[in-house]
Amino acid sequence: MKVGAYIDGFNLYYGARKLCGRGAEGWRWLDIRSVVKSTLPHAWRDQGATLERVVYCTARVSGARNPSSAADQTVYIRALEAHGSVDEVEFGNFVSRAKFAPLVRPVPSTYRPSIARPEWPLMLKDAATGDDLPDVTMMVSYLHQEEKGSDVNVGTHLLLDVLQQNIDAAVVVSNDSDLKLPVREARKRVPVGIVKPGPAQLAGDLRGIPSEGVGRHWWGQLDAVRLREHQLPDPVNGLSKPDGW
């Protein structure tokens, strides 16, 4: 039973960061193949499941604000490849742009956004009359950075391997609802496991029932203990874990 694993790198990273703590060490130097292998259920193992293919989908981060982040990512990807922790790395794009939006405040207890209105210590006045302008919407510009393409790349590699019969089963590590269609189509043809990488609830579009399509589907999640247990050796072929990792 040949299993392919398809990893949304940014979804995994931010999910793991929420589980382990943003400033905590000991989880970023993750051995992708090892941690995915640890999630395979006994029912699959009993059928001789082997993790034959691991596709890691990510994007090169921008070093404009923090040059060390880009350098650390490069070291990590090289270490993954050198250790055989991934079989293929597919790159999307990391986009930085200015965006504009209304200024908001979190509503107490719910933290849902509420449009902010002028009030002291920031009050807006009409330049001609000096009158207060209490009902205007204050707009702000902000730096927006996002990764583009990983969800498409995960879905593409998943379906290509399924349709070309390169695999007998698949594991998708992501909680991105944009993967609804490729996951649904894959379930018609092979058993699929969904591994949720963070504490958030499973995306509704990734839910289902074990018996749909060909059946034997399952759903799992990572936790902080598992992430810390499945780390790459340090160093890997002369590549050392970055400081703070």
Residue pairs with C-beta under 8 A, 6 or more apart in sequence:
1 44
1 47
1 48
1 49
1 50
1 168
1 169
2 50
2 52
2 53
2 166
2 167
2 168
2 169
3 40
3 44
3 49
3 50
3 51
3 52
3 53
3 167
3 168
3 169
3 170
3 171
4 52
4 53
4 54
4 55
4 157
4 158
4 161
4 166
4 167
4 169
4 170
4 171
5 32
5 33
5 36
5 51
5 53
5 54
5 55
5 170
5 171
5 172
5 173
6 55
6 57
6 154
6 157
6 158
6 170
6 171
6 172
6 173
6 174
7 32
7 36
7 54
7 55
7 56
7 57
7 86
7 154
7 173
7 174
8 57
8 150
8 151
8 154
8 172
8 173
8 174
8 176
8 179
8 197
9 56
9 57
9 58
9 59
9 150
10 58
10 59
10 147
10 150
11 150
11 173
11 174
11 175
11 176
11 197
11 198
12 30
12 173
12 174
12 197
13 28
14 198
15 175
15 196
15 197
15 198
15 199
15 200
15 222
16 27
16 28
16 30
16 197
16 198
16 222
16 227
18 198
18 199
18 200
19 27
19 198
19 199
19 222
19 223
19 224
19 227
20 26
20 27
20 224
20 227
20 228
25 244
25 245
26 228
26 231
26 245
27 224
27 227
27 228
27 231
28 76
28 241
28 242
28 245
29 76
29 79
29 231
29 232
29 234
29 241
29 245
30 227
30 230
30 231
30 232
31 83
31 85
31 230
31 231
31 232
32 54
32 56
32 80
32 85
32 86
33 51
33 54
33 84
33 85
33 86
34 85
34 230
35 222
35 226
35 227
35 230
36 51
36 54
36 171
36 173
36 195
37 51
38 226
38 229
38 230
39 171
39 193
39 195
39 220
39 222
39 226
40 49
40 51
40 171
40 193
41 193
41 218
41 220
43 216
43 218
44 169
44 191
44 193
44 216
44 218
49 169
51 171
52 167
53 87
53 88
53 161
53 166
53 167
54 85
54 86
54 87
54 88
55 86
55 87
55 88
55 89
55 90
55 153
55 154
55 157
56 77
56 80
56 86
56 88
56 89
56 90
57 89
57 90
57 91
57 92
57 149
57 150
57 153
57 154
57 157
58 73
58 77
58 89
58 90
58 91
58 92
58 147
58 150
59 91
59 92
59 93
59 94
59 147
59 148
59 149
59 150
60 70
60 73
60 91
60 94
61 69
61 70
61 73
61 94
62 70
62 94
62 96
62 145
63 69
63 70
63 71
64 96
68 242
71 242
72 242
72 245
75 239
75 240
75 242
76 242
77 89
78 239
79 85
79 232
79 235
79 236
79 237
79 239
79 241
80 86
80 89
80 232
81 89
82 236
82 237
82 239
83 232
83 233
83 236
83 237
85 232
88 157
90 150
90 153
90 157
91 149
92 147
92 148
92 149
92 150
92 152
92 153
93 147
93 148
93 149
94 145
94 146
94 147
94 148
95 145
95 146
95 147
95 148
96 143
96 144
96 145
97 143
97 144
98 141
98 142
98 143
98 144
99 141
99 142
99 143
99 144
100 139
100 140
100 141
100 142
101 139
101 140
101 142
102 115
102 116
102 137
102 138
102 139
102 140
103 115
103 116
103 137
103 138
103 139
103 140
104 113
104 114
104 115
104 116
105 113
105 114
105 116
106 112
106 113
106 114
107 113
107 114
115 137
116 138
117 134
117 135
117 136
117 138
118 124
118 132
118 133
118 134
118 136
118 138
119 134
123 132
124 132
124 133
124 136
124 138
125 131
125 132
125 133
126 132
126 133
151 174
151 176
151 178
151 179
154 172
154 174
154 176
154 179
154 182
155 178
155 179
155 181
155 182
155 183
156 182
158 170
158 172
158 182
158 183
158 186
159 182
159 185
159 186
160 166
161 167
161 170
162 170
162 185
162 186
162 189
162 190
163 189
167 190
168 190
168 191
169 190
169 191
169 192
169 193
169 216
170 186
170 190
170 191
170 192
170 193
171 192
171 193
171 194
171 195
172 179
172 183
172 192
172 193
172 194
172 195
173 195
173 197
174 194
174 195
174 197
174 206
175 196
175 197
175 198
175 200
175 202
175 203
175 206
176 203
176 206
177 203
177 204
177 205
177 206
179 205
179 206
180 205
180 206
183 192
183 194
183 206
184 208
186 192
187 208
187 212
187 213
187 214
187 217
188 213
188 214
189 213
189 214
190 214
191 214
191 215
191 216
191 217
191 218
192 217
193 217
193 218
193 219
193 220
194 202
194 206
194 217
194 218
194 219
194 220
195 219
195 220
195 221
195 222
196 202
196 219
196 220
196 221
196 222
197 221
197 222
198 222
202 219
202 221
206 219
207 219
208 217
209 217
210 216
210 217
210 218
211 217
232 241
234 240
234 241
235 241
